[in-house]
């Protein structure tokens, strides 16, 4: 199966957005951030595999720290 890229979207607090921003850069994922009040909205152009890895990062690193 081809690695088809599609757009995925997420909005995070500025603190958590910094973490995701670094993760996406480190993993060479194309993304477009935009500010939305106290939040940062990300449009990420990813394969399903990249999305699953990013979701794992968010769960294991970002959201776990918020608990």
C-alpha positions in Angstrom: 0.0 0.0 0.0 1.3 3.5 -0.9 2.2 5.9 1.8 -0.5 8.4 1.0 -0.2 11.7 2.9 -3.3 13.6 4.1 -3.9 16.6 6.3 -4.4 16.1 10.1 -5.3 18.9 12.5 -4.8 19.6 16.2 -4.9 22.6 18.5 -2.7 22.7 21.6 -1.7 25.1 24.3 1.4 27.1 23.5 3.5 25.0 26.0 2.4 21.7 24.4 2.7 23.2 20.9 6.4 23.8 21.5 6.8 20.1 22.2 4.9 19.0 19.1 6.7 21.6 17.0 10.1 20.1 18.0 8.8 16.5 17.5 7.5 17.3 14.0 10.8 19.1 13.0 12.9 16.2 14.4 10.8 13.7 12.3 10.8 15.8 9.1 7.0 16.1 9.1 5.6 19.0 7.0 3.3 21.2 9.1 1.8 24.6 9.2 1.2 26.2 12.6 -1.0 29.2 13.2 -1.9 31.0 16.4 -5.4 30.9 17.6 -5.7 33.0 20.8 -4.0 31.0 23.6 -3.6 28.0 21.4 -1.6 27.0 18.4 -3.4 25.2 15.6 -1.3 22.7 13.5 -2.1 21.4 10.0 0.1 18.4 9.5 0.7 16.6 6.2 1.3 13.0 7.2 1.0 9.4 6.4 -1.1 7.2 8.7 2.2 5.8 10.1 3.5 9.3 10.9 0.1 10.1 12.5 0.2 7.1 14.7 3.7 7.9 15.8 2.8 11.5 16.6 -0.3 10.4 18.5 1.9 8.1 20.6 4.3 11.0 21.2 1.4 13.2 22.3 0.1 10.5 24.6 3.4 9.4 26.1 5.1 12.8 26.4 2.7 15.7 26.2 -0.5 14.5 27.8 1.2 12.3 30.4 3.0 15.4 31.7 -0.4 17.1 32.1 -1.7 14.3 34.4 
